[in-house]
Every structure is written in structure tokens, then in C-alpha cells.
Amino acid sequence: MVEIYMLDLFDRKSVEPFFIYPFAIINVFELLYWLTLAWLLSDLIDLPFGKSLKTVSSSYGPGLALWVLVTMFLTINLT
């Protein structure tokens, strides 16, 4: 399976080391994962797709953002 990362749009040497992980996490698979979660949630609890996508983004989004921030913090402090 071919992964398409946002990091592939930039030269890795021109990107600051602490931005490598956030750029690597933004990919087509992640977008499809969010859409699949929203679709399955809408089927499970009979919500419209838009509301389930909002629910997924408001619950999974902050957790992912926190994970990326912790990873960036550790990258800065350990390198």
C-alpha cells in the first residue's frame, strides 16, 4: 500500500527536526481513518454523517493533537 505523507512534499533536510513527525502524521490514511470512524459511528448510533464527523473530530482530534505536541516536546528536549 502506498502512503502519501505531507512530509513527502518537502525536502527532509529543509524541515526542522521537531516538525518531521507532525508532517508525517498528516497523510491520506489518517483522513480515511477519520472518515471511516465517522461513517461507522453514524451507522452505529443513527446520526447524520456530518454530526458523527464532528463527534469524531472533537474526540479523536484533541487526543491526536496532544500526542503530536508531546512527541514534538520530547523531540526538542532530547535532541
Phi and psi in radians as a Rosetta constraint file:
Dihedral C 1 N 2 CA 2 C 2 CIRCULARHARMONIC -1.596 0.35
Dihedral N 2 CA 2 C 2 N 3 CIRCULARHARMONIC 2.207 0.35
Dihedral C 2 N 3 CA 3 C 3 CIRCULARHARMONIC -1.719 0.35
Dihedral N 3 CA 3 C 3 N 4 CIRCULARHARMONIC 2.402 0.35
Dihedral C 3 N 4 CA 4 C 4 CIRCULARHARMONIC -1.979 0.35
Dihedral N 4 CA 4 C 4 N 5 CIRCULARHARMONIC 1.899 0.35
Dihedral C 4 N 5 CA 5 C 5 CIRCULARHARMONIC -1.806 0.35
Dihedral N 5 CA 5 C 5 N 6 CIRCULARHARMONIC 2.644 0.35
Dihedral C 5 N 6 CA 6 C 6 CIRCULARHARMONIC -1.170 0.35
Dihedral N 6 CA 6 C 6 N 7 CIRCULARHARMONIC -0.482 0.35
Dihedral C 6 N 7 CA 7 C 7 CIRCULARHARMONIC -1.109 0.35
Dihedral N 7 CA 7 C 7 N 8 CIRCULARHARMONIC -0.464 0.35
Dihedral C 7 N 8 CA 8 C 8 CIRCULARHARMONIC -1.190 0.35
Dihedral N 8 CA 8 C 8 N 9 CIRCULARHARMONIC -0.269 0.35
Dihedral C 8 N 9 CA 9 C 9 CIRCULARHARMONIC -1.385 0.35
Dihedral N 9 CA 9 C 9 N 10 CIRCULARHARMONIC -0.262 0.35
Dihedral C 9 N 10 CA 10 C 10 CIRCULARHARMONIC -2.074 0.35
Dihedral N 10 CA 10 C 10 N 11 CIRCULARHARMONIC 2.754 0.35
Dihedral C 10 N 11 CA 11 C 11 CIRCULARHARMONIC -1.329 0.35
Dihedral N 11 CA 11 C 11 N 12 CIRCULARHARMONIC 2.184 0.35
Dihedral C 11 N 12 CA 12 C 12 CIRCULARHARMONIC -1.024 0.35
Dihedral N 12 CA 12 C 12 N 13 CIRCULARHARMONIC -0.546 0.35
Dihedral C 12 N 13 CA 13 C 13 CIRCULARHARMONIC -1.296 0.35
Dihedral N 13 CA 13 C 13 N 14 CIRCULARHARMONIC -0.374 0.35
Dihedral C 13 N 14 CA 14 C 14 CIRCULARHARMONIC -1.553 0.35
Dihedral N 14 CA 14 C 14 N 15 CIRCULARHARMONIC -0.157 0.35
Dihedral C 14 N 15 CA 15 C 15 CIRCULARHARMONIC -1.637 0.35
Dihedral N 15 CA 15 C 15 N 16 CIRCULARHARMONIC 2.377 0.35
Dihedral C 15 N 16 CA 16 C 16 CIRCULARHARMONIC -1.069 0.35
Dihedral N 16 CA 16 C 16 N 17 CIRCULARHARMONIC 2.522 0.35
Dihedral C 16 N 17 CA 17 C 17 CIRCULARHARMONIC -0.991 0.35
Dihedral N 17 CA 17 C 17 N 18 CIRCULARHARMONIC -0.598 0.35
Dihedral C 17 N 18 CA 18 C 18 CIRCULARHARMONIC -1.363 0.35
Dihedral N 18 CA 18 C 18 N 19 CIRCULARHARMONIC -0.177 0.35
Dihedral C 18 N 19 CA 19 C 19 CIRCULARHARMONIC -1.637 0.35
Dihedral N 19 CA 19 C 19 N 20 CIRCULARHARMONIC -0.090 0.35
Dihedral C 19 N 20 CA 20 C 20 CIRCULARHARMONIC -1.143 0.35
Dihedral N 20 CA 20 C 20 N 21 CIRCULARHARMONIC -0.800 0.35
Dihedral C 20 N 21 CA 21 C 21 CIRCULARHARMONIC -1.150 0.35
Dihedral N 21 CA 21 C 21 N 22 CIRCULARHARMONIC -0.793 0.35
Dihedral C 21 N 22 CA 22 C 22 CIRCULARHARMONIC -1.063 0.35
Dihedral N 22 CA 22 C 22 N 23 CIRCULARHARMONIC -0.664 0.35
Dihedral C 22 N 23 CA 23 C 23 CIRCULARHARMONIC -1.217 0.35
Dihedral N 23 CA 23 C 23 N 24 CIRCULARHARMONIC -0.543 0.35
Dihedral C 23 N 24 CA 24 C 24 CIRCULARHARMONIC -1.314 0.35
Dihedral N 24 CA 24 C 24 N 25 CIRCULARHARMONIC -0.486 0.35
Dihedral C 24 N 25 CA 25 C 25 CIRCULARHARMONIC -1.361 0.35
Dihedral N 25 CA 25 C 25 N 26 CIRCULARHARMONIC -0.413 0.35
Dihedral C 25 N 26 CA 26 C 26 CIRCULARHARMONIC -1.468 0.35
Dihedral N 26 CA 26 C 26 N 27 CIRCULARHARMONIC 1.805 0.35
Dihedral C 26 N 27 CA 27 C 27 CIRCULARHARMONIC -2.582 0.35
Dihedral N 27 CA 27 C 27 N 28 CIRCULARHARMONIC 3.040 0.35
Dihedral C 27 N 28 CA 28 C 28 CIRCULARHARMONIC -1.157 0.35
Dihedral N 28 CA 28 C 28 N 29 CIRCULARHARMONIC -0.657 0.35
Dihedral C 28 N 29 CA 29 C 29 CIRCULARHARMONIC -1.036 0.35
Dihedral N 29 CA 29 C 29 N 30 CIRCULARHARMONIC -0.755 0.35
Dihedral C 29 N 30 CA 30 C 30 CIRCULARHARMONIC -1.089 0.35
Dihedral N 30 CA 30 C 30 N 31 CIRCULARHARMONIC -0.734 0.35
Dihedral C 30 N 31 CA 31 C 31 CIRCULARHARMONIC -1.099 0.35
Dihedral N 31 CA 31 C 31 N 32 CIRCULARHARMONIC -0.787 0.35
Dihedral C 31 N 32 CA 32 C 32 CIRCULARHARMONIC -1.124 0.35
Dihedral N 32 CA 32 C 32 N 33 CIRCULARHARMONIC -0.601 0.35
Dihedral C 32 N 33 CA 33 C 33 CIRCULARHARMONIC -1.121 0.35
Dihedral N 33 CA 33 C 33 N 34 CIRCULARHARMONIC -0.788 0.35
Dihedral C 33 N 34 CA 34 C 34 CIRCULARHARMONIC -1.083 0.35
Dihedral N 34 CA 34 C 34 N 35 CIRCULARHARMONIC -0.771 0.35
Dihedral C 34 N 35 CA 35 C 35 CIRCULARHARMONIC -1.143 0.35
Dihedral N 35 CA 35 C 35 N 36 CIRCULARHARMONIC -0.684 0.35
Dihedral C 35 N 36 CA 36 C 36 CIRCULARHARMONIC -1.152 0.35
Dihedral N 36 CA 36 C 36 N 37 CIRCULARHARMONIC -0.747 0.35
Dihedral C 36 N 37 CA 37 C 37 CIRCULARHARMONIC -1.032 0.35
Dihedral N 37 CA 37 C 37 N 38 CIRCULARHARMONIC -0.770 0.35
Dihedral C 37 N 38 CA 38 C 38 CIRCULARHARMONIC -1.143 0.35
Dihedral N 38 CA 38 C 38 N 39 CIRCULARHARMONIC -0.709 0.35
Dihedral C 38 N 39 CA 39 C 39 CIRCULARHARMONIC -1.133 0.35
Dihedral N 39 CA 39 C 39 N 40 CIRCULARHARMONIC -0.792 0.35
Dihedral C 39 N 40 CA 40 C 40 CIRCULARHARMONIC -1.159 0.35
Dihedral N 40 CA 40 C 40 N 41 CIRCULARHARMONIC -0.662 0.35
Dihedral C 40 N 41 CA 41 C 41 CIRCULARHARMONIC -1.148 0.35
Dihedral N 41 CA 41 C 41 N 42 CIRCULARHARMONIC -0.688 0.35
Dihedral C 41 N 42 CA 42 C 42 CIRCULARHARMONIC -1.143 0.35
Dihedral N 42 CA 42 C 42 N 43 CIRCULARHARMONIC -0.620 0.35
Dihedral C 42 N 43 CA 43 C 43 CIRCULARHARMONIC -1.253 0.35
Dihedral N 43 CA 43 C 43 N 44 CIRCULARHARMONIC -0.638 0.35
Dihedral C 43 N 44 CA 44 C 44 CIRCULARHARMONIC -1.211 0.35
Dihedral N 44 CA 44 C 44 N 45 CIRCULARHARMONIC -0.769 0.35
Dihedral C 44 N 45 CA 45 C 45 CIRCULARHARMONIC -2.028 0.35
Dihedral N 45 CA 45 C 45 N 46 CIRCULARHARMONIC 0.295 0.35
Dihedral C 45 N 46 CA 46 C 46 CIRCULARHARMONIC 0.935 0.35
Dihedral N 46 CA 46 C 46 N 47 CIRCULARHARMONIC 0.886 0.35
Dihedral C 46 N 47 CA 47 C 47 CIRCULARHARMONIC -1.814 0.35
Dihedral N 47 CA 47 C 47 N 48 CIRCULARHARMONIC 2.676 0.35
Dihedral C 47 N 48 CA 48 C 48 CIRCULARHARMONIC -1.106 0.35
Dihedral N 48 CA 48 C 48 N 49 CIRCULARHARMONIC 2.665 0.35
Dihedral C 48 N 49 CA 49 C 49 CIRCULARHARMONIC -1.025 0.35
Dihedral N 49 CA 49 C 49 N 50 CIRCULARHARMONIC -0.684 0.35
Dihedral C 49 N 50 CA 50 C 50 CIRCULARHARMONIC -1.061 0.35
Dihedral N 50 CA 50 C 50 N 51 CIRCULARHARMONIC -0.745 0.35
Dihedral C 50 N 51 CA 51 C 51 CIRCULARHARMONIC -1.221 0.35
Dihedral N 51 CA 51 C 51 N 52 CIRCULARHARMONIC -0.641 0.35
Dihedral C 51 N 52 CA 52 C 52 CIRCULARHARMONIC -1.226 0.35
Dihedral N 52 CA 52 C 52 N 53 CIRCULARHARMONIC -0.590 0.35
Dihedral C 52 N 53 CA 53 C 53 CIRCULARHARMONIC -1.152 0.35
Dihedral N 53 CA 53 C 53 N 54 CIRCULARHARMONIC -0.664 0.35
Dihedral C 53 N 54 CA 54 C 54 CIRCULARHARMONIC -1.134 0.35
Dihedral N 54 CA 54 C 54 N 55 CIRCULARHARMONIC -0.688 0.35
Dihedral C 54 N 55 CA 55 C 55 CIRCULARHARMONIC -1.133 0.35
Dihedral N 55 CA 55 C 55 N 56 CIRCULARHARMONIC -0.765 0.35
Dihedral C 55 N 56 CA 56 C 56 CIRCULARHARMONIC -1.114 0.35
Dihedral N 56 CA 56 C 56 N 57 CIRCULARHARMONIC -0.778 0.35
Dihedral C 56 N 57 CA 57 C 57 CIRCULARHARMONIC -1.199 0.35
Dihedral N 57 CA 57 C 57 N 58 CIRCULARHARMONIC -0.528 0.35
Dihedral C 57 N 58 CA 58 C 58 CIRCULARHARMONIC -1.436 0.35
Dihedral N 58 CA 58 C 58 N 59 CIRCULARHARMONIC -0.278 0.35
Dihedral C 58 N 59 CA 59 C 59 CIRCULARHARMONIC -1.835 0.35
Dihedral N 59 CA 59 C 59 N 60 CIRCULARHARMONIC -0.844 0.35
Dihedral C 59 N 60 CA 60 C 60 CIRCULARHARMONIC -1.363 0.35
Dihedral N 60 CA 60 C 60 N 61 CIRCULARHARMONIC -0.592 0.35
Dihedral C 60 N 61 CA 61 C 61 CIRCULARHARMONIC -1.035 0.35
Dihedral N 61 CA 61 C 61 N 62 CIRCULARHARMONIC -0.917 0.35
Dihedral C 61 N 62 CA 62 C 62 CIRCULARHARMONIC -1.094 0.35
Dihedral N 62 CA 62 C 62 N 63 CIRCULARHARMONIC -0.622 0.35
Dihedral C 62 N 63 CA 63 C 63 CIRCULARHARMONIC -1.120 0.35
Dihedral N 63 CA 63 C 63 N 64 CIRCULARHARMONIC -0.745 0.35
Dihedral C 63 N 64 CA 64 C 64 CIRCULARHARMONIC -1.147 0.35
Dihedral N 64 CA 64 C 64 N 65 CIRCULARHARMONIC -0.726 0.35
Dihedral C 64 N 65 CA 65 C 65 CIRCULARHARMONIC -1.091 0.35
Dihedral N 65 CA 65 C 65 N 66 CIRCULARHARMONIC -0.728 0.35
Dihedral C 65 N 66 CA 66 C 66 CIRCULARHARMONIC -1.101 0.35
Dihedral N 66 CA 66 C 66 N 67 CIRCULARHARMONIC -0.741 0.35
Dihedral C 66 N 67 CA 67 C 67 CIRCULARHARMONIC -1.065 0.35
Dihedral N 67 CA 67 C 67 N 68 CIRCULARHARMONIC -0.760 0.35
Dihedral C 67 N 68 CA 68 C 68 CIRCULARHARMONIC -1.146 0.35
Dihedral N 68 CA 68 C 68 N 69 CIRCULARHARMONIC -0.725 0.35
Dihedral C 68 N 69 CA 69 C 69 CIRCULARHARMONIC -1.126 0.35
Dihedral N 69 CA 69 C 69 N 70 CIRCULARHARMONIC -0.714 0.35
Dihedral C 69 N 70 CA 70 C 70 CIRCULARHARMONIC -1.119 0.35
Dihedral N 70 CA 70 C 70 N 71 CIRCULARHARMONIC -0.731 0.35
Dihedral C 70 N 71 CA 71 C 71 CIRCULARHARMONIC -1.113 0.35
Dihedral N 71 CA 71 C 71 N 72 CIRCULARHARMONIC -0.734 0.35
Dihedral C 71 N 72 CA 72 C 72 CIRCULARHARMONIC -1.118 0.35
Dihedral N 72 CA 72 C 72 N 73 CIRCULARHARMONIC -0.733 0.35
Dihedral C 72 N 73 CA 73 C 73 CIRCULARHARMONIC -1.052 0.35
Dihedral N 73 CA 73 C 73 N 74 CIRCULARHARMONIC -0.804 0.35
Dihedral C 73 N 74 CA 74 C 74 CIRCULARHARMONIC -1.154 0.35
Dihedral N 74 CA 74 C 74 N 75 CIRCULARHARMONIC -0.642 0.35
Dihedral C 74 N 75 CA 75 C 75 CIRCULARHARMONIC -1.097 0.35
Dihedral N 75 CA 75 C 75 N 76 CIRCULARHARMONIC -0.751 0.35
Dihedral C 75 N 76 CA 76 C 76 CIRCULARHARMONIC -1.147 0.35
Dihedral N 76 CA 76 C 76 N 77 CIRCULARHARMONIC -0.762 0.35
Dihedral C 76 N 77 CA 77 C 77 CIRCULARHARMONIC -1.405 0.35
Dihedral N 77 CA 77 C 77 N 78 CIRCULARHARMONIC -0.374 0.35
Dihedral C 77 N 78 CA 78 C 78 CIRCULARHARMONIC -1.770 0.35
Dihedral N 78 CA 78 C 78 N 79 CIRCULARHARMONIC -0.049 0.35
